[in-house]
């Protein structure tokens, strides 16, 4: 028997480059660089060094100044790094210049995020969305991918001038691929729309959990609903929307959807590609905005989330603000916690891990939908037991009493179902009472 040895994994040595622009707040570039480190670590790339470069004016050739770029390239060769990761977006030309002159792979923040999304996508919709974003990103960078650009093939002088280059053919193939992906994605989005419309026909209120990536949204969903959604201490652990049901103390059911986490400088192609996923927030009755209490950039995370919600048209919805991870606060955080309680007196301070503060959160969820619930007594004929089953399915029935003329039901109805059952309200003069 021959012993089969595993091939050792290549541990890449990465150099991270952060940018501090004049318009940034003091220290913002360093905080973004720390976030880039988390993103790169999520990909499993070994990080050897990071550096922050002050930038007065961007240059078209390297983004940063020529002198600084030369010193970085010398360090790359001396330390034998094999990848440079920029926290800023590089143009296709800048990326090619860096790779040609440094001799190593050069990627930017946008490509790192795309690679993470590609690793984490599991459903057909998410995979299509990621593929579409990657194709849009790759199209202007095709020159970087080929070393045989001078080869000519097909066509004569009268047909295509000097002939069609490999680059032109590849560009057309990518464009065709983008068209197919958009068609496939449109089909999947339509199917999701049908599923959503069916869900909306059910008289069950909905909430969407939104917030910055790694704030604890999936953990909160798991704790509230008893679900088993993947919840890791990693950026973008959740890419696919998940909807689960819970029951409030009032007996009312509530559907809660987990959504993809937001991120500063999220590539525009990804925002567009994941619009169908993020639209769970648009169609929900209210939002649960989760913030990581332990993160020093909590204000920037709040602003980023609200900016994305504004772009989706969901910024005017009612919001329950939730500060998560109170169990991880130490004595040094007491003053900060006190300040946040003063700034956001209506917020909930919870721990998705221990369950601390969740009863208060569930009470606020019940209060959000209480105005849409109506207390009414119904008389359902014996030949309409389908309606009784429907009412029981959404836990609207508080009590029932059989009678000769039918079944009397004491119900707490949401607005759509209240309208549908109006004909069975007991007595002509019966007025439903809004709770």
Secondary structure, DSSP 8 states (H G I E B T S, - for coil): -------------EEEEEEEETTS-TTHHHHHHHHHHHHHHHTT--EEEEEEEEESS-BTTTBS-HHHHHHHHHHHHHHT--EEEESS---HHHHHHHHHHH-SEEEEHHHHHHHHHHHH--SHHHHHHHHHHHHHHHHTTHHHH-S-TT-EES--HHHHTT-EEHHHHHHHHHHHHHHHHHHHHHHHHHHHHHHHHHHHHSS-EEEEEEEBTTSSHHHHHHHHH-------SSTT---S-EEEEEE-TTS-EEEEEE---B-TT--HHHHHHTHHHHHHHHTSSEEEEEEETT-TTHHHHHHHHHHHHHHHT-TTS-EEEEEE-GGG--GGGHHHHHHHHHHTTT-EE--TTT-TTHHHHHHHHHHHHHTTEEEEEEEE-GGGHHHHHHHHHTT-EEEEEEETTEEEEEEEEEHHHHHHTGGGBSSTT---EE-
